[in-house]
Amino acid sequence: MERDAARTVSFSKTVITELMIPSYANFGGKIHGGILLSLMDKVAFTTASKHSGAYCVTVSVDTVDFLQPVEVGELVSMKASVNYVGNSSMVIGIKVISENVKTGVVKHTNTCYFTMVAKGEDDKPTRVPALILESKTDVRRFVEAIFRKKLKKDHDASMKEMKENWDKGEMAKLLEKERCIIQS
């Protein structure tokens, strides 16, 4: 593989910071999760586009856990990097932190992974540059992405098998201790 056909992780690292304003708040007075997801999508797009040099689309979002609430008036920073590349896909790791500018308190509020696909001029998936892993952290993140990809594939296969082998009696037994009522 030619070195020119590859880019370093640091080449496309991106940070987007935005002040959380009152119109971003939900009914509970905290920043709406949808606002944060939109910002995550923006930073994932930017990072993937920088790495690939192409227009990119979101194809999946893996595990968005809201660890702590974000308050109005805080600065939210989305820190993103390319963790893994396939042929046309890239896994973008995103760490979200919020900072109270008055007190200086910084909170880690989210970590998630967006899978993005680069599109060519013909609107079809296009090959992306290989990823040059510059540190032990880069290598660890690349390997973790491989494991998450395998876990997702295994999970999807298990769910497909469960649906194909649906047994109402077996499911009723499984649901006995759950908080639901079967009326059918």
Buried (B, 14 or more C-beta within 10 A) or exposed (E): EEEEEBBBBEBBBBBBEBEBEEEBBEEEEBBBBEBBBEBBBBBBBBBBBBBBEBBBEBEEBBEBEBEEBBBBBBBBBBBBBBBBBBEBBBBBBBBBBBBEEEEEEEBEBBBBBBBBBBBEEEEEBBBBBEBEBEEEEBEEBBEBBEEBBEEEEEEEEEEEEEEEEEEEEEEEEEEEEEEEEEEE
